[in-house]
Amino acid sequence: MAAKPWWRETIETILWALALALILRTFVVQAFWIPSGSMIPTLEIGDRVLVAKFWYTFSEPKRGQIAVFKYPVDPQRDFVKRIIGLPGETVSMKDGVVYIDGNPIDDSYVRNHDYYDMEPVKVPEGQYFVLGDNRPNSQDARFWPDVHKFVPRSYLKGPAFVRYWPIARIGLLE
C-alpha cells in the first residue's frame, strides 16, 4: 500500500480536527464569555466559562446551578444566571430574601443584596426561575415580562462548570 502524499495527510488531519471540534461544540462542551456584571462576584465581566451542553440530557437542573440558557425574551441571545425556582415551586421575595414555597433559601453566594419585594409566582412545569448573583444589577426573571418570566427546559444549554479565563481565577464554579 502506497503512502499518502504529505498534502493529503495534512488536509485529512485538518478536516478531521474541524469535524471533531464541531461535534464537541455542538453536543459536549462550549465556551462562553461573560459580558455583564449580573453574576458578580461569582463571575466577573470578561470571565470565560465552559458549559456542559450534554448535562441536562442525563440530569435534572438543580437549584443553585449556574446555567447558560437562551434568553426567553430574545432566544437569539444567551444569558447566564443561577437556577432558583424549580418546576411546581412558588418563588417570592421580601426585602431581598428569596423564599421557595414560603421558606427562605440559603443564597450565601450573593454578596450584593437588594431589598426587592416580589409577589409569589408559581413556576410552571418544565420551566425554571433564574436570578443573577449581583441582585441590584441583574436583568433577571424578576423583571422579564410575565409571558417570558420563566426559562423553558428546552432553552437550557447546560451548567457552567469551570472558569478558564482569566488565568488568575481558573477554577470550578459553585
N, C-alpha and C positions, 0 to 999 in steps of 0.2 A: 504494500500500500504506500503510495507516494505521499510525502509530507505536503501539507497545505502551504501555499506561499505566505510569507510574513504578513502581507497586507490583508489577506483574507482572515487570518487568525486575529488580527487587530480589529477588523470590522466586526467579526463574530463576537469577540470579547466585549466590545462596546455595546452591541445590540443586546447581549445577554444581561449586561450590567444595567442598562436602561430598563429592560423588561422587569428585572428583579426590583429595581428601585420603584417602579410604578406599582408593582404588586404590593410591596411593603407599605408605600404611602397610602394606597387605596384601602387596604384591609388590616394592616397591623399597627403601624405607628406613624404619627405625623407630628411635625414640629409646628409650633405656634408662637407668635410674637405677641407680647402684652403691650397694647397701645395706650392704656389708660391707667389711672391710679385707683380704680374701683376695688382692687383687691389688696391694697397696701394694708399692712406690712407683709402679708404672705407673698404677694407678687408685686414687683415694682415695675414702673414704666421701663420698657426695653428688655425685660426678662424674656428669655426664650424657654419654652417648656415642651416636653414630649407628651403626647396623648395616646393612650392605648385604645385604638379605634375598635378593636375586637372585644373589649372587656364587657360591654353591656350585652353582648350576644350570649355570654355564659353566666353573667352575674347581674343581679338586680342593682340599680343605682341605690346608694345609701346616703342617709343624712350625713352631712359634713364633708362629702366628697367635693373636690374642686372639679367641675365639669366644663368641657367646651361643648357648645351647642349652637345651633342655628338660632339667631335672634327671632323670636316669634313675630315681631312687628315687621321685620325685613329679613326673610330667610336667606338672602344673599350674603348677609353679614354673620360672622361668628362672634360669640360672646364667651367670656369665661366668668363664672360665678360659682358660689357654693350651693349645693343642694340643701335646702332647709326643710321643705314640706314634701311629704310623700303622698302618693295617691290615697284618697279617702280621709286624710287628716285635715283638721281645721287649724289654720295658722292665724295668729293675731299678734299685735304688738301694742304694748302700753309703756310709755316713757322709754322707748327704745329696747325694751326687753321682749324677746320673741317667745311666744307661747305656742306649743303644739298641743291641741286638744285640752287647753286650759292649764298646761304645765310648762313652766319656764324651761328653756333648753340651756345647756352649757355651751356657750359660744365664746370660750376663753381666747380663741384665735382673733377675736375682734378687739382692736386697740382703740379705734376711733368710733365711739358710740354717738348716736344722736338721740333725740327724745321724741322720736316719731311714734305716733299712735296709728294703728290700723285696725279697722273693724275685722272681726273674724271672717275668713273666707275658707270655703271647703275646696280642697284640691281635688279636681275631677280624676276619675280612674284613668290610668295611662298617661298622667301628666305630673309635673313637678313644679314646686315653688322655689325660686332661687333668689339669693341675696349676695351682694358684694360684701367683702370683709371691711371695707372702708365706708361704713354706712352713711356718713354725711355727704360723701362724694361718689355715690354709686347709682347709676341709672339701672335699677334692677326691677324686679317684678312688682314692687310696691307702687311704681309709677307708670307701669305699662297700661295701656287701655284694657278695660275689663275683658274684651273679646280675645286679647292676647296675653292675659296675665300669667298664664302657666306655660311651661315648656313641654310640648308633647314628647313622649318617649322616642318617637321616630326622629326628633330633632337633636337628640343627644348624640354627640360624636364619640365621647368617651371621657374617662377621667384623666386629668393632668396628673402625672405621677412623678415627674422629675424635672427640675430646673437644670438646664445645661449651660446657661449663659446668664449673667457674666460668670467668669471662672471663679471669682471670689465667693459666689453664692451657689455654687453647684451643690445639689443635694435632692433627696426625696422630699416630696411635698406632703404635708399633712393637713 
